[in-house]
Amino acid sequence: MVCCCGLPFAWFQWPSARQYPVSAALPESFADLKLRDTEQAGPNGFAGVYRDARGKRVTVIGETGFRLTPGSDVRGRLDQATSEYSLKNVQTFDLGETGAHQSCGVGRDNGTSVVVCAWADHGSLATVLLTRRSVTDSADLVARLREEVLSPG
């Protein structure tokens, strides 16, 4: 009884079973943003640039595939971004899901203030660059974007 009923139940309670496999598709619009440019970033990758009517920009670059250590993957992405954008005040944000991680920091891109966020779970990893938004607003937007972009299976 435990093997035939307990193991399948336990598998679906494990975070990676809910987060992998996953597919990603960027929506044409999201919140007040419109997708202006999209690019395929490898066989399991996704990339796009969103803009709103006021000129705020959101650039997302990510990939799907099994991730064993999503927390470390987020730290790695932000470490890479720190060298490019001189990130400061990196904060962790709770996505309310075991195995899902998100952190954001404030930096500079060609003299302009930007927020760089990264998310990772057991099925995806993405970096998002946002202009003209606070860290808290950016983290909230990225969490909602993650929910919109990812689909089980």
GROMACS elastic network, one bead per residue, 0.5 to 0.9 nm:
[ bonds ]
;  ai    aj funct       b0    kb
    1     4     6  0.54363   500
    1     5     6  0.58455   500
    1     6     6  0.71343   500
    2     5     6  0.54306   500
    2     7     6  0.66761   500
    3     6     6  0.55608   500
    3     7     6  0.54056   500
    3     8     6  0.79702   500
    4     7     6  0.63896   500
    4     8     6  0.70117   500
    5     8     6  0.58492   500
    5     9     6  0.63625   500
    5    10     6  0.87726   500
    6     9     6  0.51832   500
    6    10     6  0.60505   500
    6    11     6  0.86033   500
    7    10     6  0.50048   500
    7    11     6  0.60672   500
    7    12     6  0.87481   500
    8    11     6  0.50620   500
    8    12     6  0.64553   500
    8    13     6  0.87692   500
    9    12     6  0.54281   500
    9    13     6  0.64371   500
   10    13     6  0.50571   500
   10    14     6  0.64671   500
   11    14     6  0.53387   500
   11    15     6  0.85485   500
   11    16     6  0.86496   500
   11    17     6  0.63340   500
   11    18     6  0.89913   500
   12    15     6  0.74812   500
   12    16     6  0.83453   500
   12    17     6  0.54317   500
   12    18     6  0.64761   500
   13    16     6  0.86222   500
   13    17     6  0.72397   500
   13    18     6  0.76532   500
   14    17     6  0.56017   500
   14    18     6  0.71270   500
   14    98     6  0.87175   500
   14    99     6  0.89668   500
   15    18     6  0.53677   500
   15    19     6  0.62776   500
   15    20     6  0.85596   500
   15    97     6  0.80810   500
   15    98     6  0.60166   500
   15    99     6  0.57297   500
   15   100     6  0.83932   500
   15   121     6  0.85700   500
   15   122     6  0.73620   500
   16    20     6  0.55948   500
   16    21     6  0.84218   500
   16    66     6  0.82883   500
   16    67     6  0.85144   500
   16    68     6  0.85145   500
   16    99     6  0.72301   500
   16   121     6  0.77882   500
   16   122     6  0.50670   500
   16   123     6  0.72368   500
   17    20     6  0.55882   500
   17    21     6  0.76761   500
   17   122     6  0.82843   500
   18    21     6  0.79294   500
   18    22     6  0.87535   500
   18   122     6  0.84824   500
   18   123     6  0.87812   500
   18   152     6  0.74780   500
   19    22     6  0.63647   500
   19    66     6  0.86964   500
   19    99     6  0.83934   500
   19   100     6  0.85793   500
   19   121     6  0.66350   500
   19   122     6  0.54500   500
   19   123     6  0.51329   500
   19   124     6  0.79471   500
   19   151     6  0.89765   500
   19   152     6  0.69527   500
   19   153     6  0.88379   500
   20    23     6  0.87703   500
   20    64     6  0.86626   500
   20    65     6  0.73466   500
   20    66     6  0.63364   500
   20    67     6  0.86167   500
   20   121     6  0.85640   500
   20   122     6  0.59760   500
   20   124     6  0.80738   500
   20   152     6  0.71068   500
   20   153     6  0.72052   500
   21    64     6  0.81150   500
   21    65     6  0.69929   500
   21    66     6  0.71868   500
   21   122     6  0.84647   500
   21   123     6  0.59057   500
   21   124     6  0.89237   500
   21   151     6  0.88596   500
   21   152     6  0.63273   500
   21   153     6  0.50794   500
   22    64     6  0.66770   500
   22    65     6  0.74841   500
   22    66     6  0.89224   500
   22   123     6  0.58435   500
   22   124     6  0.74392   500
   22   150     6  0.64128   500
   22   151     6  0.55616   500
   23    44     6  0.81709   500
   23    64     6  0.65964   500
   23    65     6  0.87076   500
   23   123     6  0.85074   500
   23   124     6  0.86023   500
   23   149     6  0.81841   500
   23   150     6  0.57556   500
   23   151     6  0.52972   500
   23   152     6  0.63675   500
   23   153     6  0.61795   500
   24    44     6  0.82926   500
   24    45     6  0.80606   500
   24    46     6  0.70341   500
   24    62     6  0.88377   500
   24    63     6  0.79625   500
   24    64     6  0.70606   500
   24   124     6  0.85699   500
   24   148     6  0.88320   500
   24   149     6  0.52783   500
   24   151     6  0.62396   500
   24   152     6  0.88956   500
   25    46     6  0.72587   500
   25   148     6  0.83244   500
   25   149     6  0.52116   500
   25   150     6  0.67506   500
   25   151     6  0.80490   500
   26    29     6  0.84333   500
   26    35     6  0.80925   500
   26    38     6  0.82790   500
   26    46     6  0.74343   500
   26    47     6  0.78885   500
   26    48     6  0.73411   500
   26   145     6  0.87773   500
   26   148     6  0.78040   500
   26   149     6  0.53536   500
   26   150     6  0.85389   500
   27    30     6  0.65315   500
   27    34     6  0.85807   500
   27    35     6  0.73124   500
   27   148     6  0.73621   500
   27   149     6  0.68027   500
   28    33     6  0.85747   500
   28    34     6  0.60857   500
   28    35     6  0.50975   500
   28    36     6  0.83589   500
   28    50     6  0.88320   500
   29    32     6  0.73272   500
   29    33     6  0.55471   500
   29    35     6  0.57974   500
   29    50     6  0.80520   500
   30    33     6  0.51441   500
   30    34     6  0.65311   500
   30    35     6  0.80965   500
   30    50     6  0.85314   500
   30   145     6  0.74544   500
   30   148     6  0.81518   500
   31    34     6  0.84092   500
   31   141     6  0.83827   500
   31   145     6  0.88225   500
   32    51     6  0.82723   500
   32    52     6  0.58524   500
   32    53     6  0.78931   500
   33    50     6  0.56758   500
   33    51     6  0.52223   500
   33    53     6  0.78158   500
   33    56     6  0.85224   500
   33    57     6  0.83363   500
   33    58     6  0.82559   500
   34    49     6  0.84352   500
   34    50     6  0.52656   500
   34    51     6  0.55515   500
   34    52     6  0.62364   500
   34    53     6  0.87415   500
   35    38     6  0.72981   500
   35    48     6  0.68879   500
   35    49     6  0.59261   500
   35    51     6  0.67074   500
   36    48     6  0.74766   500
   36    49     6  0.57045   500
   36    50     6  0.55124   500
   36    51     6  0.67123   500
   37    47     6  0.84368   500
   37    48     6  0.54206   500
   37    49     6  0.51543   500
   37    50     6  0.72060   500
   38    46     6  0.78995   500
   38    47     6  0.57098   500
   38    49     6  0.64071   500
   38    50     6  0.89228   500
   39    45     6  0.87440   500
   39    46     6  0.65796   500
   39    47     6  0.51542   500
   39    48     6  0.60056   500
   39    49     6  0.89855   500
   40    43     6  0.74351   500
   40    44     6  0.82871   500
   40    45     6  0.59890   500
   40    46     6  0.52704   500
   40    47     6  0.61572   500
   40    48     6  0.85642   500
   41    44     6  0.72190   500
   41    46     6  0.51862   500
   41    47     6  0.60855   500
   41    61     6  0.75747   500
   41    62     6  0.76363   500
   41    63     6  0.76265   500
   42    46     6  0.76229   500
   42    63     6  0.81125   500
   43    46     6  0.86856   500
   43    63     6  0.86380   500
   44    62     6  0.84959   500
   44    63     6  0.54202   500
   44    64     6  0.53830   500
   44    65     6  0.70856   500
   45    61     6  0.75434   500
   45    62     6  0.55833   500
   45    64     6  0.63584   500
   46    60     6  0.78063   500
   46    61     6  0.58542   500
   46    62     6  0.52750   500
   46    63     6  0.59742   500
   46    64     6  0.83899   500
   46   126     6  0.87918   500
   47    59     6  0.74895   500
   47    60     6  0.53802   500
   47    62     6  0.62797   500
   47    63     6  0.86158   500
   48    58     6  0.82748   500
   48    59     6  0.58231   500
   48    60     6  0.54585   500
   48    61     6  0.67297   500
   49    57     6  0.69867   500
   49    58     6  0.57519   500
   49    60     6  0.64604   500
   49    61     6  0.89489   500
   50    56     6  0.82407   500
   50    57     6  0.56651   500
   50    59     6  0.62411   500
   50    60     6  0.83091   500
   51    54     6  0.80145   500
   51    55     6  0.60075   500
   51    56     6  0.55301   500
   51    58     6  0.63516   500
   51    59     6  0.87464   500
   52    55     6  0.54953   500
   52    56     6  0.55204   500
   52    57     6  0.68717   500
   52    58     6  0.88507   500
   53    56     6  0.75337   500
   55   131     6  0.87356   500
   55   132     6  0.86636   500
   56   130     6  0.75610   500
   56   131     6  0.55960   500
   56   132     6  0.58999   500
   56   133     6  0.79542   500
   57   129     6  0.79257   500
   57   130     6  0.57746   500
   57   131     6  0.53735   500
   57   132     6  0.77829   500
   58   128     6  0.67839   500
   58   129     6  0.56880   500
   58   131     6  0.66878   500
   59   127     6  0.82211   500
   59   128     6  0.54980   500
   59   129     6  0.50777   500
   59   130     6  0.65370   500
   60   126     6  0.68817   500
   60   127     6  0.58747   500
   60   129     6  0.65492   500
   60   130     6  0.87958   500
   61   125     6  0.86233   500
   61   126     6  0.55419   500
   61   127     6  0.54269   500
   61   128     6  0.64606   500
   61   129     6  0.88203   500
   62   124     6  0.72741   500
   62   125     6  0.55063   500
   62   127     6  0.61896   500
   62   128     6  0.84297   500
   63   123     6  0.85846   500
   63   124     6  0.57162   500
   63   125     6  0.55505   500
   63   126     6  0.63627   500
   64    67     6  0.86427   500
   64   123     6  0.55956   500
   64   125     6  0.64930   500
   64   126     6  0.86693   500
   64   150     6  0.89500   500
   65   122     6  0.77702   500
   65   123     6  0.50421   500
   65   124     6  0.58465   500
   65   125     6  0.82533   500
   66   121     6  0.85910   500
   66   122     6  0.55702   500
   66   124     6  0.70821   500
   67    70     6  0.58970   500
   67    73     6  0.80998   500
   67   120     6  0.80081   500
   67   121     6  0.68242   500
   67   123     6  0.58160   500
   67   124     6  0.70068   500
   67   125     6  0.80872   500
   68    73     6  0.89249   500
   68   121     6  0.86235   500
   68   122     6  0.62216   500
   68   123     6  0.88765   500
   69    72     6  0.55156   500
   69    73     6  0.62803   500
   69    74     6  0.89684   500
   69    99     6  0.85900   500
   69   120     6  0.86884   500
   69   121     6  0.81065   500
   69   122     6  0.74112   500
   70    74     6  0.62681   500
   70    75     6  0.87305   500
   70    99     6  0.69508   500
   70   100     6  0.69741   500
   70   101     6  0.66463   500
   70   119     6  0.81529   500
   70   121     6  0.50937   500
   70   122     6  0.61204   500
   70   123     6  0.87212   500
   70   124     6  0.83929   500
   70   125     6  0.77109   500
   71    74     6  0.53303   500
   71    75     6  0.65251   500
   71    76     6  0.87412   500
   71    99     6  0.77935   500
   71   100     6  0.76542   500
   71   101     6  0.57328   500
   71   102     6  0.81054   500
   71   119     6  0.86417   500
   71   120     6  0.68657   500
   71   121     6  0.77932   500
   72    75     6  0.50907   500
   72    76     6  0.60921   500
   72    77     6  0.86635   500
   72   120     6  0.88722   500
   73    76     6  0.50023   500
   73    77     6  0.62164   500
   73    78     6  0.86766   500
   73   118     6  0.88201   500
   73   119     6  0.84475   500
   73   120     6  0.66276   500
   73   121     6  0.88633   500
   73   125     6  0.75126   500
   74    77     6  0.51902   500
   74    78     6  0.62633   500
   74    79     6  0.85370   500
   74   101     6  0.69218   500
   74   102     6  0.67568   500
   74   103     6  0.69846   500
   74   117     6  0.87680   500
   74   118     6  0.56520   500
   74   119     6  0.59626   500
   74   120     6  0.58961   500
   74   125     6  0.76148   500
   74   126     6  0.84176   500
   74   127     6  0.86037   500
   75    78     6  0.52060   500
   75    79     6  0.60170   500
   75    80     6  0.86578   500
   75   103     6  0.79087   500
   75   118     6  0.82573   500
   76    79     6  0.50229   500
   76    80     6  0.63161   500
   76    81     6  0.86676   500
   77    80     6  0.51702   500
   77    81     6  0.62547   500
   77    82     6  0.86451   500
   77   117     6  0.89487   500
   77   118     6  0.66829   500
   77   119     6  0.89682   500
   77   125     6  0.89191   500
   77   126     6  0.84192   500
   77   127     6  0.71543   500
   78    82     6  0.59335   500
   78    83     6  0.87898   500
   78    87     6  0.80106   500
   78    90     6  0.84108   500
   78   103     6  0.78952   500
   78   104     6  0.78769   500
   78   105     6  0.80338   500
   78   116     6  0.77187   500
   78   117     6  0.75260   500
   78   118     6  0.67433   500
   78   127     6  0.82634   500
   79    82     6  0.50614   500
   79    83     6  0.68353   500
   79    87     6  0.85501   500
   80    83     6  0.56552   500
   80    84     6  0.69294   500
   80    85     6  0.88954   500
   81    84     6  0.51331   500
   81    85     6  0.57550   500
   81    86     6  0.73912   500
   81    87     6  0.69990   500
   81   107     6  0.88802   500
   81   116     6  0.74630   500
   81   127     6  0.88643   500
   82    85     6  0.52318   500
   82    88     6  0.77619   500
   82   105     6  0.86050   500
   82   107     6  0.77358   500
   83    86     6  0.55885   500
   83    87     6  0.76312   500
   84    87     6  0.81549   500
   84   107     6  0.87962   500
   84   108     6  0.85932   500
   84   109     6  0.81534   500
   85   106     6  0.82400   500
   85   107     6  0.50106   500
   85   108     6  0.51571   500
   85   109     6  0.59089   500
   85   110     6  0.88706   500
   85   114     6  0.82012   500
   85   116     6  0.83512   500
   86   106     6  0.80402   500
   86   107     6  0.52869   500
   86   108     6  0.64889   500
   86   109     6  0.87724   500
   87    90     6  0.70304   500
   87   104     6  0.88518   500
   87   105     6  0.55159   500
   87   106     6  0.51946   500
   87   108     6  0.74760   500
   87   115     6  0.82670   500
   87   116     6  0.78054   500
   88   105     6  0.56159   500
   88   106     6  0.53726   500
   88   107     6  0.62688   500
   89   104     6  0.81447   500
   89   105     6  0.54335   500
   89   106     6  0.63502   500
   89   107     6  0.89159   500
   90   103     6  0.65925   500
   90   104     6  0.53223   500
   90   106     6  0.70065   500
   90   117     6  0.89158   500
   91   102     6  0.85738   500
   91   103     6  0.53840   500
   91   104     6  0.54337   500
   91   105     6  0.62705   500
   91   135     6  0.84814   500
   92   101     6  0.77684   500
   92   102     6  0.59183   500
   92   104     6  0.66004   500
   92   105     6  0.89959   500
   93   101     6  0.73717   500
   93   102     6  0.54591   500
   93   103     6  0.56968   500
   93   104     6  0.77548   500
   93   136     6  0.87773   500
   93   139     6  0.69655   500
   93   140     6  0.87073   500
   93   143     6  0.89878   500
   94    97     6  0.77531   500
   94   100     6  0.81787   500
   94   101     6  0.69338   500
   94   102     6  0.68683   500
   94   103     6  0.86743   500
   95    98     6  0.82037   500
   95   100     6  0.63623   500
   95   101     6  0.65825   500
   95   102     6  0.69338   500
   95   143     6  0.67142   500
   96   100     6  0.78083   500
   97   100     6  0.55670   500
   97   101     6  0.82814   500
   98   101     6  0.83024   500
   98   121     6  0.86579   500
   99   120     6  0.82206   500
   99   121     6  0.55567   500
   99   122     6  0.66219   500
  100   119     6  0.73032   500
  100   120     6  0.58296   500
  100   122     6  0.73117   500
  101   118     6  0.81246   500
  101   119     6  0.55065   500
  101   120     6  0.53602   500
  101   121     6  0.62662   500
  102   117     6  0.69699   500
  102   118     6  0.55745   500
  102   120     6  0.66286   500
  102   121     6  0.89141   500
  102   139     6  0.78284   500
  102   142     6  0.86987   500
  102   143     6  0.79375   500
  103   116     6  0.84163   500
  103   117     6  0.55735   500
  103   118     6  0.56625   500
  103   119     6  0.67863   500
  103   139     6  0.76230   500
  104   115     6  0.66732   500
  104   116     6  0.54765   500
  104   118     6  0.64819   500
  104   119     6  0.89365   500
  104   135     6  0.66664   500
  104   136     6  0.86264   500
  104   138     6  0.79296   500
  104   139     6  0.66204   500
  105   114     6  0.84802   500
  105   115     6  0.56401   500
  105   116     6  0.55088   500
  105   117     6  0.65357   500
  105   135     6  0.68606   500
  106   113     6  0.71204   500
  106   114     6  0.58538   500
  106   116     6  0.64073   500
  106   117     6  0.89154   500
  106   134     6  0.85777   500
  106   135     6  0.69736   500
  107   112     6  0.82917   500
  107   113     6  0.58176   500
  107   114     6  0.52770   500
  107   115     6  0.60742   500
  107   116     6  0.72484   500
  108   111     6  0.56705   500
  108   112     6  0.53223   500
  108   114     6  0.56022   500
  108   115     6  0.82531   500
  109   112     6  0.51262   500
  109   113     6  0.64239   500
  109   114     6  0.65258   500
  110   113     6  0.85173   500
  112   131     6  0.80210   500
  112   132     6  0.87808   500
  113   131     6  0.68228   500
  113   132     6  0.71893   500
  113   133     6  0.89610   500
  114   129     6  0.67863   500
  114   130     6  0.56941   500
  114   132     6  0.68063   500
  114   133     6  0.76519   500
  114   134     6  0.87573   500
  115   128     6  0.81645   500
  115   129     6  0.58723   500
  115   130     6  0.51628   500
  115   131     6  0.64905   500
  115   132     6  0.82618   500
  115   133     6  0.72483   500
  115   134     6  0.73680   500
  115   135     6  0.62267   500
  115   138     6  0.69899   500
  115   139     6  0.89691   500
  116   127     6  0.70956   500
  116   128     6  0.57042   500
  116   130     6  0.63467   500
  116   131     6  0.89852   500
  116   135     6  0.85465   500
  116   138     6  0.83838   500
  117   126     6  0.82980   500
  117   127     6  0.57947   500
  117   128     6  0.51430   500
  117   129     6  0.65271   500
  117   130     6  0.81094   500
  117   135     6  0.86883   500
  117   138     6  0.76272   500
  117   139     6  0.69104   500
  117   142     6  0.73794   500
  118   125     6  0.73685   500
  118   126     6  0.55482   500
  118   128     6  0.61245   500
  118   129     6  0.88459   500
  118   142     6  0.84371   500
  119   124     6  0.78845   500
  119   125     6  0.56976   500
  119   126     6  0.54356   500
  119   127     6  0.66848   500
  119   128     6  0.84365   500
  119   142     6  0.81747   500
  119   143     6  0.81490   500
  119   146     6  0.79874   500
  120   123     6  0.75891   500
  120   124     6  0.55211   500
  120   126     6  0.65286   500
  120   127     6  0.89986   500
  121   124     6  0.54883   500
  121   125     6  0.66555   500
  122   125     6  0.84068   500
  124   150     6  0.82799   500
  126   146     6  0.87303   500
  128   142     6  0.73106   500
  129   138     6  0.89684   500
  130   133     6  0.67175   500
  130   138     6  0.68112   500
  131   134     6  0.86984   500
  131   138     6  0.88750   500
  133   136     6  0.82208   500
  133   137     6  0.61971   500
  133   138     6  0.60113   500
  134   137     6  0.52124   500
  134   138     6  0.59568   500
  134   139     6  0.85213   500
  135   138     6  0.50235   500
  135   139     6  0.60653   500
  135   140     6  0.86257   500
  136   139     6  0.51583   500
  136   140     6  0.62764   500
  136   141     6  0.86400   500
  137   140     6  0.51954   500
  137   141     6  0.61481   500
  137   142     6  0.86057   500
  138   141     6  0.50910   500
  138   142     6  0.60479   500
  138   143     6  0.85429   500
  139   142     6  0.51601   500
  139   143     6  0.61463   500
  139   144     6  0.86777   500
  140   143     6  0.52118   500
  140   144     6  0.63444   500
  140   145     6  0.86056   500
  141   144     6  0.52001   500
  141   145     6  0.60433   500
  141   146     6  0.86195   500
  142   146     6  0.60574   500
  142   147     6  0.86601   500
  143   146     6  0.51816   500
  143   147     6  0.65374   500
  143   148     6  0.88517   500
  144   147     6  0.51681   500
  144   148     6  0.63353   500
  144   149     6  0.87542   500
  145   149     6  0.60180   500
  145   150     6  0.85945   500
  146   149     6  0.52296   500
  146   150     6  0.61039   500
  147   150     6  0.57871   500
  147   151     6  0.80055   500
  148   151     6  0.78877   500
